[in-house]
Amino acid sequence: MLQLLQQNEITNEDLLQIKEIFEKYEKKYIEWLIEHERWRKIYKVYEKLYKMYFELKRNEAAYELVLGCGLLLWRQPNCQIIQRHILTARCVIEFEKDKKEIKVLFDENNPKVNLEDEMIDLEYRPSGIIESKKALLEDSSVFDLFSTTENNSNNIISFLKAFVNTLHPQGKYEHINQPDLKNINDIPRIEFAPAIILRKRTEPYLKWLNDLSKLEIKEISPLILEIAEIKKEDEEFYDTNKSTLIDYRLYFPKPYNEEQKKIIERLNFSNLVVIQGPPGTGKSHTIANLIAHLLAEGKRVLVTAKTSRALAVLKNLIPEKLREFCIFLFGDSSFEEKEHLEHSVKSLLYNLRNLDSERLENSIKELEEELEKIKCKKKRINASNSKVSKLRKRRL
């Protein structure tokens, strides 16, 4: 080694100097590498934002820019996977060419946060969110809501926690920025995970805007007026506190409560009734009672649902005898579906062919007489209970 050094005229002092120079260079290189990596990440974001800016400028009518927050990760009971932000706020993007700066700002013309939950199946969509939390979105600006202090009860985080807890009793909120997309299961999870999203406006939305611009509205449909709860000058709204059913006969085959009676009252008064409630509150049970009642009155009933599962649940709730007068179609083109349809039609034809009108009329008459006897007995019992109650009060 020494011999080699002597031949190349490199001394030990030279080696120490080379080592010192290399260490200085290595230090500067590492510093540059760290800075370059930081710059590369920023440039990557800058490049994405510039592409968004260019796309918006090129076709602003077809695209919109939003800030998404509250990433819902959930496999619904119908096995449909949701991976989408539930809260969005409209944004605008500005590009200063001289400084080469890009800014993403909240849209001052639309400074509200929107709840997007249409991807959740209607059957599982939460309707019991605390009203104050709903009002929070309507009454606050995005600047107030996007305060990320976790203890602040009047911000986005508070709403996200309330939403996921209403969606499922074991729902979980995680305050993280980078989403974890690997673990999606039956328990809904919402992650803070903010993201700037450039998305296409939906085709129906664009078509609707185009059609609306051409439409000459002369008269609004009465059904639309009812949905919007707009009344004409010469009519009154249904009073939910006033009962119109005195001796009205209900044909409910299943147990019912006062709320279900009010639905029938409202159907007699209005062309439209909306029943809403979270899963498990008895909506399908109520619909089964309504179907039986309306059919018993000689009316025809059409039932539709977003999913075939909801229709299958309802079918099982309809009394077996009544199913013979119903046709079930679940939107499936399979052989089994065709068999169901054929069986339903055959049952209807069989019942019509073997219909004994005289026997049925006699049976109805007997049952009505029996019903009247029961009503009289009920009145006597109520009168007796009333007398007993008055006597007890006098003694007290």
C-alpha positions as CSV (number, residue, x, y, z in Angstrom):
1,M,0.0,0.0,0.0
2,L,2.8,2.4,0.9
3,Q,4.6,1.4,-2.3
4,L,1.4,2.3,-4.3
5,L,1.1,5.6,-2.5
6,Q,4.7,6.4,-3.2
7,Q,4.2,5.6,-6.9
8,N,1.1,7.9,-7.2
9,E,2.6,10.4,-4.9
10,I,-0.4,10.3,-2.5
11,T,0.6,10.7,1.1
12,N,-1.4,9.9,4.3
13,E,-2.0,13.7,4.6
14,D,-3.6,13.6,1.2
15,L,-5.9,10.7,2.3
16,L,-7.0,12.6,5.4
17,Q,-7.7,15.7,3.2
18,I,-9.6,13.6,0.7
19,K,-11.6,12.1,3.5
20,E,-12.4,15.5,4.9
21,I,-13.5,16.9,1.5
22,F,-15.7,13.8,0.9
23,E,-17.4,14.1,4.3
24,K,-18.2,17.8,3.5
25,Y,-19.5,16.8,0.1
26,E,-21.5,13.9,1.6
27,K,-23.1,16.2,4.1
28,K,-24.0,18.8,1.4
29,Y,-25.3,16.0,-0.8
30,I,-27.5,14.6,1.9
31,E,-28.9,18.1,2.7
32,W,-29.5,18.6,-1.1
33,L,-31.2,15.2,-1.3
34,I,-33.5,16.0,1.6
35,E,-34.4,19.4,0.1
36,H,-34.8,17.8,-3.4
37,E,-37.2,15.2,-2.0
38,R,-39.2,17.9,-0.3
39,W,-39.3,19.9,-3.5
40,R,-40.2,16.8,-5.5
41,K,-43.3,16.2,-3.3
42,I,-44.3,19.9,-3.5
43,Y,-43.8,19.8,-7.3
44,K,-45.9,16.6,-7.6
45,V,-48.8,18.4,-5.8
46,Y,-48.2,21.6,-7.9
47,E,-48.3,19.5,-11.1
48,K,-51.6,17.9,-10.1
49,L,-53.1,21.2,-9.1
50,Y,-52.0,22.7,-12.4
51,K,-53.7,19.9,-14.3
52,M,-56.9,20.5,-12.4
53,Y,-56.7,24.2,-13.1
54,F,-56.1,23.5,-16.8
55,E,-59.0,21.0,-17.0
56,L,-61.4,23.4,-15.2
57,K,-60.4,26.2,-17.6
58,R,-60.9,24.0,-20.6
59,N,-64.3,22.7,-19.6
60,E,-65.7,24.4,-16.5
61,A,-69.3,23.4,-17.2
62,A,-68.5,19.7,-17.0
63,Y,-66.2,19.7,-14.0
64,E,-66.3,21.0,-10.4
65,L,-63.6,21.3,-7.7
66,V,-64.4,20.4,-4.1
67,L,-62.7,19.8,-0.8
68,G,-63.8,16.4,0.5
69,C,-63.7,15.6,4.2
70,G,-64.9,12.6,6.2
71,L,-64.0,9.5,4.1
72,L,-66.6,6.8,4.7
73,L,-65.2,3.3,4.4
74,W,-67.9,0.6,4.8
75,R,-69.2,-2.6,3.3
76,Q,-73.0,-2.3,3.6
77,P,-75.2,-5.2,4.5
78,N,-76.0,-5.6,0.8
79,C,-72.2,-6.1,0.2
80,Q,-71.9,-2.8,-1.6
81,I,-68.6,-1.1,-0.7
82,I,-68.5,2.6,0.0
83,Q,-65.3,4.5,-0.2
84,R,-66.2,8.2,-0.5
85,H,-66.2,11.5,1.4
86,I,-69.5,12.4,2.9
87,L,-68.8,16.2,3.3
88,T,-67.8,18.5,0.5
89,A,-67.3,22.2,0.0
90,R,-67.0,23.9,-3.3
91,C,-63.6,25.4,-4.2
92,V,-62.0,27.6,-6.8
93,I,-58.5,27.4,-8.1
94,E,-56.3,30.4,-9.0
95,F,-53.0,30.4,-10.9
96,E,-50.7,33.5,-10.8
97,K,-48.5,33.1,-13.9
98,D,-45.9,35.7,-12.9
99,K,-45.2,34.1,-9.5
100,K,-46.1,30.6,-10.7
101,E,-48.3,30.2,-7.7
102,I,-51.4,28.1,-7.4
103,K,-54.0,28.8,-4.7
104,V,-57.1,26.7,-3.8
105,L,-59.7,28.7,-2.1
106,F,-63.2,28.1,-0.8
107,D,-65.9,29.4,-3.2
108,E,-67.2,32.7,-1.8
109,N,-70.3,32.3,-3.9
110,N,-71.1,29.0,-2.3
111,P,-69.5,29.0,1.2
112,K,-71.4,26.0,2.6
113,V,-70.6,22.4,3.4
114,N,-72.7,19.8,1.7
115,L,-73.7,16.4,3.0
116,E,-73.4,13.7,0.3
117,D,-74.9,10.4,1.5
118,E,-76.8,9.3,-1.6
119,M,-74.3,6.4,-2.1
120,I,-75.7,4.9,1.2
121,D,-78.6,2.5,0.6
122,L,-81.9,4.2,1.6
123,E,-82.5,1.4,4.0
124,Y,-79.3,2.1,6.0
125,R,-79.1,5.8,5.5
126,P,-79.2,7.6,8.9
127,S,-82.2,9.8,9.4
128,G,-81.7,10.3,13.1
129,I,-78.8,12.7,13.0
130,I,-79.2,15.3,15.7
131,E,-81.1,18.3,14.2
132,S,-78.6,20.7,15.7
133,K,-75.9,18.9,13.8
134,K,-77.8,19.2,10.6
135,A,-78.4,22.8,11.2
136,L,-74.6,23.2,11.8
137,L,-74.0,22.6,8.1
138,E,-76.7,25.1,7.0
139,D,-75.9,27.9,9.4
140,S,-72.1,27.9,9.4
141,S,-69.6,28.8,6.8
142,V,-66.8,26.5,5.7
143,F,-64.3,28.7,7.5
144,D,-66.0,28.1,10.9
145,L,-66.6,24.4,10.2
146,F,-63.1,23.4,9.1
147,S,-61.7,24.2,12.6
148,T,-59.9,20.9,13.3
149,T,-59.7,21.2,17.1
150,E,-61.1,17.8,18.1
151,N,-62.6,19.1,21.3
152,N,-64.6,21.8,19.5
153,S,-68.2,20.6,19.4
154,N,-69.2,23.0,16.6
155,N,-67.0,21.8,13.8
156,I,-66.8,19.1,11.1
157,I,-65.3,16.5,13.4
158,S,-68.3,16.7,15.7
159,F,-70.6,16.2,12.8
160,L,-68.6,13.2,11.5
161,K,-68.6,11.5,14.9
162,A,-72.4,12.0,15.2
163,F,-73.0,10.7,11.6
164,V,-70.9,7.5,12.0
165,N,-72.5,6.7,15.4
166,T,-76.0,7.1,14.0
167,L,-75.1,5.0,11.0
168,H,-74.0,2.0,13.2
169,P,-73.8,1.5,17.0
170,Q,-70.2,0.4,16.6
171,G,-69.3,3.1,14.0
172,K,-65.8,4.5,14.4
173,Y,-64.2,7.9,13.7
174,E,-60.4,8.2,13.1
175,H,-58.7,11.6,13.0
176,I,-56.0,10.8,10.4
177,N,-55.0,12.6,7.2
178,Q,-53.7,9.6,5.2
179,P,-56.6,7.2,4.4
180,D,-56.3,3.5,5.3
181,L,-58.1,1.8,2.3
182,K,-57.1,-1.8,3.1
183,N,-59.3,-2.4,6.1
184,I,-62.9,-2.0,4.9
185,N,-65.5,-4.2,6.7
186,D,-69.1,-4.4,8.0
187,I,-68.4,-1.8,10.7
188,P,-68.5,1.7,9.1
189,R,-65.4,3.9,9.7
190,I,-65.0,7.6,8.9
191,E,-61.5,9.1,8.6
192,F,-60.9,12.8,8.5
193,A,-58.7,12.3,5.3
194,P,-59.2,15.7,3.6
195,A,-58.7,15.7,-0.2
196,I,-59.0,18.2,-3.1
197,I,-61.2,16.5,-5.7
198,L,-61.8,17.4,-9.3
199,R,-64.8,15.5,-10.5
200,K,-67.2,15.4,-13.4
201,R,-70.6,16.8,-12.9
202,T,-73.0,13.9,-13.4
203,E,-74.7,13.5,-16.7
204,P,-78.2,13.7,-15.3
205,Y,-77.3,17.0,-13.6
206,L,-76.0,18.5,-16.9
207,K,-79.1,17.2,-18.8
208,W,-81.4,18.5,-16.1
209,L,-79.7,22.0,-16.4
210,N,-80.0,21.9,-20.2
211,D,-83.7,20.8,-20.1
212,L,-84.5,23.3,-17.3
213,S,-83.1,26.2,-19.4
214,K,-85.5,25.2,-22.3
215,L,-88.5,24.6,-20.1
216,E,-91.4,27.0,-20.0
217,I,-93.3,26.4,-16.8
218,K,-96.9,27.5,-16.9
219,E,-98.4,25.4,-14.1
220,I,-96.7,23.4,-11.3
221,S,-98.0,19.8,-10.8
222,P,-100.2,19.4,-7.7
223,L,-98.0,16.5,-6.6
224,I,-94.8,18.7,-6.7
225,L,-96.7,21.3,-4.6
226,E,-97.5,18.6,-2.1
227,I,-93.9,17.4,-2.0
228,A,-92.7,20.9,-1.4
229,E,-95.5,21.5,1.1
230,I,-96.8,24.5,-0.8
231,K,-100.6,25.0,-0.4
232,K,-103.0,26.9,-2.6
233,E,-104.9,29.8,-1.2
234,D,-108.2,27.9,-1.0
235,E,-107.0,24.8,0.8
236,E,-105.7,23.9,4.2
237,F,-103.0,21.5,5.4
238,Y,-103.8,18.3,7.1
239,D,-103.8,18.8,10.9
240,T,-101.8,15.9,12.4
241,N,-103.3,16.6,15.8
242,K,-106.9,16.2,14.7
243,S,-108.2,12.7,14.1
244,T,-110.6,12.1,11.2
245,L,-111.1,8.4,12.0
246,I,-113.9,7.9,14.4
247,D,-115.5,4.6,13.4
248,Y,-113.3,4.1,10.4
249,R,-112.6,0.4,9.7
250,L,-108.9,-0.5,9.6
251,Y,-107.9,-3.7,7.8
252,F,-104.5,-4.1,9.5
253,P,-103.5,-7.8,9.9
254,K,-100.5,-7.0,12.1
255,P,-100.3,-5.1,15.4
256,Y,-100.3,-1.3,14.9
257,N,-100.1,2.0,16.8
258,E,-101.5,5.5,16.6
259,E,-98.8,6.6,14.2
260,Q,-99.9,4.0,11.7
261,K,-103.5,5.0,12.1
262,K,-102.5,8.6,11.3
263,I,-100.9,7.4,8.0
264,I,-104.3,6.1,6.8
265,E,-105.9,9.4,7.9
266,R,-103.5,11.3,5.9
267,L,-103.9,9.1,2.8
268,N,-107.6,9.9,2.9
269,F,-106.7,13.6,3.0
270,S,-103.6,13.8,0.7
271,N,-102.2,12.3,-2.4
272,L,-98.7,12.0,-0.9
273,V,-97.5,10.7,2.5
274,V,-93.8,10.4,3.4
275,I,-92.8,7.9,6.1
276,Q,-89.2,8.1,7.2
277,G,-87.2,6.6,10.0
278,P,-83.9,4.8,10.7
279,P,-83.5,1.1,10.1
280,G,-85.4,-1.1,12.6
281,T,-88.2,1.3,13.3
282,G,-90.9,-0.7,11.6
283,K,-91.3,1.0,8.2
284,S,-91.6,-2.4,6.4
285,H,-94.1,-3.6,9.0
286,T,-96.2,-0.4,8.4
287,I,-96.1,-0.8,4.6
288,A,-97.3,-4.5,5.0
289,N,-100.3,-3.2,7.0
290,L,-101.0,-0.5,4.4
291,I,-100.9,-2.9,1.5
292,A,-103.4,-5.2,3.3
293,H,-105.7,-2.2,4.1
294,L,-105.7,-0.8,0.6
295,L,-106.3,-4.1,-1.1
296,A,-109.2,-4.8,1.3
297,E,-110.7,-1.5,0.1
298,G,-110.5,-2.7,-3.5
299,K,-107.6,-0.6,-4.5
300,R,-104.5,-1.5,-6.5
301,V,-101.1,-1.1,-4.9
302,L,-97.7,-0.8,-6.6
303,V,-94.6,-1.2,-4.4
304,T,-91.1,-0.3,-5.6
305,A,-87.7,-0.2,-3.9
306,K,-84.1,0.6,-4.6
307,T,-83.0,-2.9,-3.8
308,S,-84.6,-6.4,-4.3
309,R,-83.6,-7.2,-0.7
310,A,-86.1,-4.6,0.6
311,L,-88.8,-6.1,-1.5
312,A,-88.0,-9.6,-0.2
313,V,-88.2,-8.4,3.4
314,L,-91.6,-6.9,2.7
315,K,-92.9,-10.0,0.9
316,N,-92.2,-12.1,4.1
317,L,-94.2,-9.6,6.2
318,I,-97.3,-9.8,4.0
319,P,-99.8,-12.4,5.4
320,E,-99.6,-15.7,3.5
321,K,-103.2,-15.7,2.4
322,L,-102.8,-12.2,1.0
323,R,-99.7,-13.1,-1.0
324,E,-101.9,-15.2,-3.3
325,F,-103.3,-11.9,-4.6
326,C,-100.0,-10.3,-5.2
327,I,-97.4,-10.5,-8.0
328,F,-93.8,-10.3,-6.9
329,L,-91.0,-9.1,-9.3
330,F,-87.5,-8.5,-7.9
331,G,-85.9,-7.3,-11.1
332,D,-84.0,-10.5,-11.6
333,S,-84.1,-12.1,-15.0
334,S,-83.1,-15.6,-13.6
335,F,-85.2,-18.7,-14.2
336,E,-86.2,-18.7,-10.5
337,E,-87.7,-15.2,-11.0
338,K,-89.8,-16.4,-13.9
339,E,-91.0,-19.3,-11.9
340,H,-92.2,-16.9,-9.1
341,L,-94.0,-14.8,-11.7
342,E,-95.7,-17.8,-13.2
343,H,-96.7,-19.1,-9.8
344,S,-98.2,-15.7,-8.8
345,V,-100.3,-15.5,-12.0
346,K,-101.5,-19.0,-11.7
347,S,-102.5,-18.4,-8.1
348,L,-104.5,-15.3,-9.1
349,L,-106.3,-17.2,-11.9
350,Y,-107.0,-20.1,-9.7
351,N,-108.6,-17.9,-7.0
352,L,-110.7,-16.1,-9.6
353,R,-111.9,-19.4,-11.1
354,N,-112.8,-20.8,-7.8
355,L,-114.4,-17.7,-6.4
356,D,-117.7,-18.4,-4.6
357,S,-119.3,-14.9,-4.3
358,E,-122.3,-16.1,-2.3
359,R,-120.3,-18.0,0.2
360,L,-117.9,-15.0,0.6
361,E,-120.8,-12.6,1.1
362,N,-122.4,-14.8,3.8
363,S,-119.0,-15.1,5.5
364,I,-118.5,-11.3,5.4
365,K,-122.0,-10.8,6.8
366,E,-121.3,-13.2,9.7
367,L,-118.0,-11.6,10.5
368,E,-119.5,-8.1,10.4
369,E,-122.2,-9.2,12.9
370,E,-119.6,-10.7,15.1
371,L,-117.5,-7.5,14.9
372,E,-120.5,-5.4,15.9
373,K,-121.1,-7.6,18.9
374,I,-117.4,-7.2,19.9
375,K,-117.7,-3.4,19.5
376,C,-120.8,-3.3,21.7
377,K,-119.1,-5.4,24.3
378,K,-116.0,-3.1,24.1
379,K,-118.3,0.0,24.7
380,R,-119.9,-1.6,27.8
381,I,-116.4,-2.5,29.2
382,N,-115.2,1.1,28.6
383,A,-118.3,2.5,30.2
384,S,-117.8,0.2,33.2
385,N,-114.2,1.2,33.5
386,S,-115.2,4.9,33.4
387,K,-117.7,4.4,36.2
388,V,-115.1,2.5,38.3
389,S,-112.6,5.3,37.7
390,K,-115.1,8.0,38.8
391,L,-115.9,6.1,42.0
392,R,-112.3,5.8,42.9
393,K,-111.8,9.5,42.4
394,R,-114.8,10.3,44.7
395,R,-113.4,8.0,47.4
396,L,-110.0,9.8,47.2
